[in-house]
């Protein structure tokens, strides 16, 4: 876990100056941002979340982010593991960065929005 935080710090350094320090923002503020998201976008997102017709979690996560009209930056980070460590940064009003091994990252995106949109 400490390694993940170290990687996040390295990622932030790579982003350069001009980033806003959001450490004082509470998780409840972030949750309320998504909870109060446009109702039509949330409805479209939940249709994707509850749909079974996707080939894989990557396709489903991509459709979910499209339904919410959220753009992303996806980066493969250096990792000591054979499996790449993926980082997905959401381009929205709150700083959201999700990191996980490639085999888990897209399920993490789906789980994140399943929790944050309610």
N, C-alpha and C positions, 0 to 999 in steps of 0.2 A: 504494500500500500504506500509506503514511504517513497518507493521508486516511482509510483504514478504521480505523486505530488511533485517530485523532483522534475519529472518530465513535463508536467504542466508549467512549472516555473521556467524551464528551458523554452517551452513553447511561447510563453509570454514575452521572454526576452527577445525572441526572434520576431515578434510582432512589432517591436520598435516603440519609439516614443509616441506620445499623443493618445495613448490608451487611457481611458478613465479608470481610476482605482475604485472598484466596486465591492471591496471587501466589507464595507459597512452595510451592504444590502442584505436584508434578511431573506431566508428561503421562503417565508410567507409572502413577501412582496413579489418574488418571482412566481410563486404559485398563483397568486391573485392575478398577475398579468395574464397568464395563460387561462385561468379559470374565467376571466372576464373577456376573453378573446371574442371576436365577432361570432355571434351564434350560428350564422350560416356556414362559416368556415369550420367551426367546431362540429356541426352536424355532419359535414362532408368528411371530416377527420374520423369521427366515430364509425361512419359507414366503412371506411377503409380498415380501421382497427378490427371491426367485427367480421369483415369479409374473409372468406376462405379461398378465394379464387386466385391467389398469387402463387407464382412458382417458388418463390423463396422470400426470406425476410428482407433482403436487400430491395427487391422490387416493391414490397409492401411499405417499407420505410420511405422509399422514394415517393411513392404515391401519397403517403401520409403527409410528408413535408410539402408536396405540391398542393394538396387539398388545403393546407393551412397557409399557403402562399409564403412559405419561409424559404429563403435561399440559404445555402450552406457552403462552407469551405471544408473539403475533406482532404486530410493529409495523412500520409503514412509516416510514423515516427520511428526513429531508430530504436531497436529493441534487442535485448540479449536473447530473446526467444526466437525460435525458428519462424513462428507465426508473426506477421507484422502487427504492430500496435497502431490502431487507427484512431484518428482524432477528427471529430466532426464538430465544427463551430457553427452555431446558428446565427444568422444575420438578422437579429431582431432587437427590440428595445433593451433587452436584458442580455448580459454576457452569459451565454450558455455554451459550455464546452463538454462534450462527451468523449470519453476515451475508453477503449476496450480492445481486446484482440479482434482481429478481422472476423473471426467466426462468431463473435458475440455482439459486435457493435450495432448491427442493424436491429437485433432484438432489443438492445438497450434503448435505442431511439423509440421504438414502439412502446416499450414499457414506460419510458419517461413521459410520453404524451398521454398514455393511458392514465397515469397518476395525476399529471399536472393540469389536464383539461377539466377535471371534475372538482 
